[in-house]
Amino acid sequence: SVRDVAAFRPPGAAVALCHFSACHRLHSKSLSEEENRKIFGKCNNPNGHGHNYKGGEVTSSLFHGMMLLSE
């Protein structure tokens, strides 16, 4: 969770949090539409299939770390 990002924060460090979405489509031109749907399921949606993410970065002069968390 985003709270996990803050848990890594040493005294005096800055935490930057962000939210973003990404989408993809799995599809092979060498397969029929039916085969693509059977193999790739919802990831073969012609409009794409997406995910939402939350991320965070912790920075200080002694520590630097990044964490990406899938919702």
C-alpha positions in Angstrom: 0.0 0.0 0.0 1.0 3.6 -0.2 1.5 3.5 3.6 4.3 1.0 3.0 6.1 3.7 1.0 5.9 6.1 3.9 7.1 3.4 6.3 10.5 3.5 4.5 10.9 7.2 5.0 13.9 8.1 7.2 13.8 11.3 9.2 14.1 14.4 6.9 13.3 12.4 3.7 10.8 13.4 1.1 8.1 11.1 -0.2 6.5 11.6 -3.7 3.4 9.6 -4.5 1.8 9.1 -7.9 -1.1 7.3 -9.5 -1.2 6.2 -13.1 -3.0 3.8 -15.5 -1.6 1.6 -18.2 -3.3 -0.5 -20.8 -2.3 -3.2 -23.3 -3.7 -5.7 -25.8 -2.4 -9.2 -26.4 -3.1 -10.3 -29.9 -1.4 -12.3 -32.6 -2.0 -11.7 -36.3 -1.1 -15.4 -36.9 -4.2 -16.5 -34.9 -7.9 -16.2 -35.7 -10.0 -13.8 -33.7 -11.5 -16.9 -31.8 -8.1 -18.3 -31.0 -6.9 -14.9 -29.8 -9.9 -14.6 -27.5 -9.5 -18.2 -26.2 -5.7 -17.8 -25.5 -5.6 -14.1 -24.3 -9.1 -13.7 -22.7 -9.8 -10.2 -21.5 -6.3 -9.1 -22.5 -7.4 -9.4 -26.1 -10.1 -6.7 -25.9 -9.8 -4.5 -29.0 -10.1 -1.4 -26.8 -7.3 -2.6 -24.5 -7.2 -4.0 -21.0 -5.8 -1.8 -18.2 -4.5 -1.6 -14.7 -4.2 1.2 -12.1 -1.0 1.7 -10.2 0.2 3.6 -7.2 3.8 4.4 -6.8 6.1 6.2 -4.5 9.6 7.5 -4.2 11.5 8.2 -1.0 14.6 10.4 -1.2 17.1 11.7 1.4 20.8 12.3 1.4 21.4 8.9 2.9 18.6 6.8 1.3 17.0 6.5 -2.1 14.3 3.9 -2.9 11.4 3.4 -5.2 8.3 1.2 -4.9 5.6 0.4 -7.4 2.3 -1.1 -6.1 -0.4 -2.6 -8.2 -4.0 -2.0 -7.1 
